[in-house]
Amino acid sequence: MKLSSKALLALAISSITATAYAETQSQDFVPTTLAGTSAQSEAKGFIEDFSLGGTTRNWYSHESKYRGGTFSYQKHGQTLTDRNRTNWVQGTILNASSGFTQGTVGVKTEVAVYNALVLDRSKRDIKGGSNRTLADSNGDAVDQWSKLGLANVQFRVSNTTLTAGRQNFSSGIVDTIGNRALPSSFQGVSFNSEEFSNLSFQGGVFDRVSPRSEQSLSKFRSEYGNGAETDKVSTLGVNYQPLKSLKTSFFAANVKDFWNQYYFGATHELGDAQQLGLTTGFNYYKTVDEGKKEMGEIDNDTFSLSLGLTHQAHSLTFGYQQVNGNEYFDYLHETNGIYLANSLTSDFNGPNEKSFQIAYAINMAEYGVPGLKFNAYSARGWGIDGTHYTGNNGRAKFAYDGIQSQDGEKHQEYGVGASYALQSGPLKATTVRATYVEHRGSEFQSDGSIKEFRLVTTIPFNIL
């Protein structure tokens, strides 16, 4: 990987800033030792630690395409088009979780029922369904539906846990995504080991994904491909904190007959946020084709570098991102496996794309209103070039065919948001978030031109 001049400049700025302020954030080395306590030795019991609770989320979105863009839907056998799409869904999770049994090997079970109630059922509004509203084959909304979102058994020895069944999992490549009324989850076997003070290991093998807005399990497919499926995703990784101020992680994944993907991430903190705090983040992905090459030939290096400055209530963040490859930087659909600084409404992940973002946020707790936050950002991508793409491997249906028309494409995105979290009372931790985003793309840029307003209210609850 070759860093661009802008990335090198950002690193230089980071170094200069670091020398200008006192290092109140400790830079001490953290030695690797055995964990001081065993989580299993503190197990309370299967029934004694049982809990029943969950969340309910009201999820509303209104989108409008412009500059000629439209949504389409079927009505009486005809295809109709419209600039607007509205989705309004109430998603509720009821989670029952036991405690771990006592003894050398602890056993625990977790079951969560996911339920979706569609509040806007107009075929014209939902535009035949999407990953926002579940619709039947005729494009009519499924008014209400439920499924087992989680159903697993866990075994624990000391600080190492093995989980089998439908579950959540979080890493830089395979990660549960929760930006709809309901989240996704995965079916398979995973482990998490925290036997050392600053070193942990994670891994898993998954054969199905439970999508955010579908009742059934699905095979895995890519976010930007044209439909190829795989039924095996294997991943293994390590999280390591060498300094009190530095956290790193490295993960590798094999997506059968798609690709091998490798991820490295690092976050470093410096200074004092009451005076001036500096957070530097670096994320890097390497993706190469594998097996039957169902996604075609892939050789992709993508990275992002972010620099965040914090002073009391205010934070200012700069993010630079670059794709080195003649295909999209791609990741698994129904996952959040894209830990890149400029992954926004658009992922800014076109072939050979470069992008830059500037973001501002303010935490009103510093001004006597805890829980209230505002943010705004602007991002721009340029240099999208797919003209050199030849990686369809004779399988145009399953590759990124069509990006050859992207020659010098560019786009920009703006967004503002506000959120409030209740600090006390029976609805404590309830959050309300409103966002408005506008994206504008050039003629062949894949995301098009669209505006979206989103209002999401999430209420947690405990029964037992």
Secondary structure, 3 states (H helix, E strand, C coil): CCCCHHHHHHHHHHHHHHHHCCCCCCCCECCCCECCCCCHHHCCCCCCCCEEEEEEEEEEEEEEECCCCCEEEEECCEEEEECEEEEEEEEEEEEEECCCCCCCEEEEEEEEEEEEEECCCCHHHHCCCCCCCCECCCCCECCEEEEEEEEEEEEEECCEEEEEEEECCECCCCECCCCCCCCCEEEEEEEEECCECCEEEEEEEEEEEECCCCCCCECECECCCCCCCECCEEEEEEEEEEECCEEEEEEEEEECCCEEEEEEEEEEEEEECCCEEEEEEEEEEEEEECCCCCCCCCEEEEEEEEEEEEECCEEEEEEEEEEECCCCCCCECCCCCCCCCCCCCCCCCCCCCEEEEEEEEEEHHHHCCCCEEEEEEEEEEEEEECCCCCCCCCCHHHCCCCHHHCEEEEEEEEEEEEEEECCCCCCCCCEEEEEEEEEEECCCCCCCCEEEEEEEEEEEEECC
